[in-house]
Amino acid sequence: MKKLLAASIFALALLFLAACGSGGSEETSGDGGSDNGSEGSSGDSKLAELQEAGTVTIGFANEEPYGYQGEDGELKGAAVDIATAVFAELGVDNVEGQLSDYGQLIPGVKAGKFDVITSGMAIKPDRCENVDFGEPEMTYGEGLIVQKGNPMDLHSYKDIAEKDATVSIMSGATEVDFVQQEGVSEDQIQKASDIPATFSAVESGRADATTGTEMTVKMALESAGNDKLEFVEDFEQPDIEGIPSYGAAAFHPDNDELREAYNEELQKLIDDGTVAELLEKNGFSAEGNAPPADLTTEQICNGEAW
């Protein structure tokens, strides 16, 4: 009887240990409890999952000409076109876009809401701590929008600081940090959900200016046809770390295989001129907006690019 009892206790102990071991994968899952790491539920890599499904979910913010939703509902923009071309080379032909506020793109990919985010997002050292960027795909500077006639005579971020002007900036955009580096105080900055909201703030007089990447604000103003605002043609680019910006796709930190495969195909498309064509198609200059050939994401993340 004692031997039978001991055997039963030993069997129960084994069952208990096995049950404890089965929960380990949940403890190591991605941010927000999402299992968006390199291994999927079937044990396949994220890359293999996407190739099997034939579909990739891309997170983007409405920021023309990088990534935006056209009037026909179609996903458009230079960053989106580049990502679509790369994933096609990887055997993933269907791209599903999910529109998000710019400030929610990084949290979204970390939580598994998106497989990749691509909105011309600038590679920045602090962002490199939260997501893994692919290699740089484009480079760009900054632009400034003011009321018609430029009543406060603003031509630089330093002008905004010195003249105590207010500036409306899209939440999560790098420009929030850029203007502060040039002396603009927090109480001079108004954050908005998107580019149209920043334009509205300037037009109504709630803000004196808005800023964003040069191509974004210039093309957005042209599209809006708003004759109450103007693009500052002689804007002085600030000489600070982070400018010019280098845009790239970004991935969950656990998806190394996916990112590396993306980089490999991206380089092929750079070498054969496809990326240059896609930049020009979206209003960029193939030469002026192409990053230096020898510049790497690692250098940018380490602050060596400026």
Phi, psi and omega in degrees: 000315180296322179295320179296319179295317180297319179297321179295317179297318180297319179295319178297321180297319178297318178298320180296316180295321179295320179296319179297320182293329183290344182270000186297324184294332179291325182289336182255015180287171187290186183300141177072017178079005181272137178272077181246029181279194184288338179254130178272183183296334180267000182092351178285156176287163178300321178300314180296322178300313182294319180294322178292319180284332182075011184224138174236139179260119183251128174269134181214158174250152181287085182223094178287138009256024183276302177207126182198166179259120181288171180299334179274004179086356182283143177284126185224175176117158184297313182296319179294317180298319179295313180298319179299317179295319180295313182293329176298320177294334179273001179087017179245100190267339184259122180248121176252121180265140174238113180289136182212156170297146185304319182291350181257002182293310181294312176302326181293315180288329177291327181274358179087010179290327178236155173277330181203152173242136182211102180218033185067023185300131181288135174285121179227145181309318181290326177290329180295342178281345185247330178223164176255117180277148168286182178289153184300140182248337183201164176225151183200160177253199185249162178220161183227135177241134179225176175293154181307131180091354179048063187302332179263004178053057181263125181227004181197168176293327178296325176299319179299317181293311187289331182262010178052040178278161176255145183229132178263127184227141178297132181303135178086354182282151181296337183297335177301315179288320182300312183293327179292325176296336179265010173102000179285129183277162182301323183286354175269350186258129173247128180263140182230163185284330183202178183298312178305324180292326177291321177298317180300321180296321180287316181300321182279348181091002177291334176226155181270339183201164169222154181221154178191186178297147188307310182296323182298304186289326180293313181288326178295321179292319178297318180293323182288333182062034184271110183274006177266354180236160176216151176273130181281102186293328183259032178301136181267113180296129180289142180266075183223163178298131180109349179235124003290163178265152178239115185269146180203167172283155180227147187231162172300138183303338181275350187264057183298317183298318178297313181298317181294320178294320177300313181300320181297314180288326177301315181298322178298320181286333173291315183295325182269004175089000181297316181297319178300319179296319181290325176297312181296323179302329183258017173094001178274168173263128181299329180269310185291334183251008176270133179291157177305138185299331184263007180274133181244159177298324178301319178295320180293315180298329179274000179078018183271358187274349185238000000 
